[in-house]
Amino acid sequence: NIPKTSIRIVIGIIALSILIIPSAVLASVSPNEGPGEDNLIYLLVGQIIAWAAFFSYAFYMSRKTNEMRIEIDNLRDLLSK
């Protein structure tokens, strides 16, 4: 099982990226933008969410894979006895 603290850390990082990064980008936007450039913030937020989801899933799958390997090794030991 994944420790609850790991899940809380991942959720916290995602929440912070959703709340802090868009406001920081909006604060740094200059008023002399070209057409369509004001929608770039949504692209950035979408990219951050997608990468956070990807790395969370990769972390989850690596933990599950390690647990399965340990369980398979334990079963092999039981069968060999």
N, C-alpha and C positions, 0 to 999 in steps of 0.2 A: 504494500500500500504506500501511496505517496504521503509523506508527512504533511499535516495540515499547515505547518509553517511555510513549506515550499509553495503551496497553493496560494496562501495569503500574500507571500512576497510577489509572486507573478501577477496576481490581481492588483496589488498595490502599484507595481511598475506600470501596468497597463492603464490604471486609473490616472496616475500622475502624468503619463504621456498624453492622455486624452485631454486632461485639464490644463497642463502647464504649457506644453509646446505650442498649441494654437494661439494662446494669448501672447506668447513671446514673439511668434511670427507676426501676428497682427500689429504688435507694437513696433516692429521694425519695418513695416511696409511704408514705402514712400508714396506721397500722393500723386506722383507723376508716372503712374504705371500705364502700360499699354492695355489694349482691350483683352479681356479674358484673364489677365494676370491676377485678379482678385479671387479667382477660384483655385489658385495654386495651394492655398491652405488646406482645402479639402483633399487634394491629392496627397499632400504631406501627411495629413492625419490618417488617410486610408492606408498609406504605405506603412506607417508606424504600427497601426493595428494589425495589418497583414503579417508583418515581420514578427511582432510579439506573439501572434497566434501560431505562426510557424515554429518559432523557437520553443514555445510552451509545449506544443505537440511533440517536437523532437525530443525534448527533455522527458516528457511523459513516456514516450515509446522506448527511449533508452533505459529508463528505470524498469519498465515492464519486461524488456528483453533480458536484462540482468537477472530479474527475479525468475524468469522462466529458465534461464541457464542453470541457476542454482537449484531449482526444483528438478530439472532433468538430471543433474549430477547426483542429487539425493536419491532419485528413483533408480539410477544406474547402480549406485552403491547398494541399495536394497535388493535389487535383482541379482547382483553378483554374489550376495551372501547366501 
